[in-house]
């Protein structure tokens, strides 16, 4: 087995010296679809939802979310919330390989495991953050339990089942590529993969040498067998809570953010993140932290008075500007440009700009 090398990942501002992550406690609960493991950071805060995360295929909660949750500016946000990081079955560190013939839960069944977690913890509402398959699972959960979801951050969501063309392409790729290469192709763009940065080398190594690669393949199969979420704007099958859709500018799933057009425009923000490749939470934790802060403020959490001077000055510099996306002029658009270094956000019909 190749040795794991220590590599630096793209973090603009990791935890400061002396700033230690909170103690984590890992639990497992039995559900009708098997056991699920999750890790809780922080303590429950009265009248506040828990932040609940769900990771993508090929990752676990740490490899998917650690760079974001350990980012220095994120600390002032997350200290106000208890966090529950779910590992899809068989993805937790040290997970044994499932026996041959094990029936891995479908994504819908993974969503149906979430109430068991919340009941065990006695938590009534959540703000979900999901990436890829995890974004799908949280959306499905929100559709079936709308009263328990206060908000959703959905990174690289693909709400559609694979069509027959996708299946044909998938089968063809499967003839020449290993499972780990296919999953890397799901997580990162071809440009990123051929660039082979330290981040890519790190994740290639993690996935290709994962002791639970057989389990990962089962989660991958469930993802590929997902059914349509069938969002219908204004219909019963739509998300009722505020949603922040995030997509990396190089994300392989860009098309899937047609999702934006199917959700309630008054409740949905769309953030296309510059210079972030396929995994914005790994490569741009700073920008995502800032967008998440505005999202929480929009929901009435994180008043600017409880933020640091730097954060307050950023918020105070919000100014109105013209809408930047005619097609989506009725929805909120958050966009970031690397050249201008701007983050734009705002209510339906116009865009607010803030330098960052
Ligand atoms: C958290 O503080 O929630 C966290 C810390 C490390 C990894 C993931 C999450």
Boltz pocket constraint, residues with backbone or C-beta under 6 A from the ligand:
constraints:
  - pocket:
      binder: B
      contacts: [[A, 21], [A, 22], [A, 41], [A, 61], [A, 62], [A, 65], [A, 66], [A, 69], [A, 70], [A, 78], [A, 83], [A, 85]]
      max_distance: 6.0
